[in-house]
Structure formats: structure tokens, C-alpha cells
């Protein structure tokens, strides 16, 4: 069989075109793969931004719903310069309940003195004397004073024959710095 230069040129041209098409195919495969990766990354970023936007809207809605609660939060703490009002509120329990309420001691830890807390603490030892129902009402009202309050060391005793009942307990309430606000502002 005789080889003509014409067939050789065509064979070389066919092989060259095949190599060129293979190279273009490889390059296009690489470019498409990068584009798909970028598109997937962009899709993930958009999904993450949508989720963040949804969380932001939920937090904003929560912030708006709790505005009144946060505004009233400062009412649960007694400013350190208004401890006298707290003492008067305790003493007012006596006439409200029909018992004799006295403070046997009161002490405080100013705001900022308790490690790890910006609040202070006022502690009042209270004694209520009277009938069972008046003493228990005084204890109940003390627990429900409108402050962040805790009742500790409660003890109720009978005063003996005909002398009524006696309740002793300690009230602890948080004190705030009168110069700072405990309610968050937006």
C-alpha cells in the first residue's frame, strides 16, 4: 500500500484536532467544576444569610416583646441609696397583717463589693409576733415584696401558752448602683 503525503497530513491533522478537542474538553471540565463549586458556595452563603436574617428578626421581635419587662427589671433591685424605703416596706407589713413586725438587724454589702457581681446585698433580720394567721401572712407578704428577694433562716415558734406566735426570718434583697441602670437600652 502506498502512502501518499495527503493521507499523512490528514492523519496528523486528525490527531492534532483530537488532542486540541481533548485539551479544550479538559479545560472546560475544569472551568465548569470551579463554577459549580462557586455556585454551591454562593448558594450556601445565601442560605446562611437568610437564616441569619430570620434569627435577627426573631431577636428583634423578642426585644420588642420584652421591652416592658426589661424596663420594669430595674424595679426588682433596690438602688443602694434607697434602702430606707425597703426598711419602711418591711415595717409596713405589721399594720397590713395585724402582727408586730420589727427589724432586729440590717446590714448591707454595697454594689460592686461581691466578687463577680455588679450588685450588692441588703440583709434584714425580721421578727413578726402575733396570731398564727397574722405571722404567716407577714411571712408571705415579705416573700412577695416586689424585689429580687429571698427569705432565709425562717423559724416559727409558739411563744408559749397564750402569748401567740413568733416568726424570725432573714430577708435578702439585691442592691443596684444608683448611678447605673439595670435595664438594657436598645
Secondary structure, DSSP 8 states (H G I E B T S, - for coil): ----HHHHHHHHHHHHHHHHHHHHHHHHHHHHHHHHHHHHHHHHHHHHHHHHHHHHHHHHHHHHHTHHHHHHHGGGSEEGGGHHHHHHHHHTHHHHHTSEEEEEEEEEE-TT-STT-S-EEEEEEEEEEE-HHHHHHHHHHHHTSSSSEEEEEEEEEE-STTS-EEEEEEEEEEEE-TTS-SS---
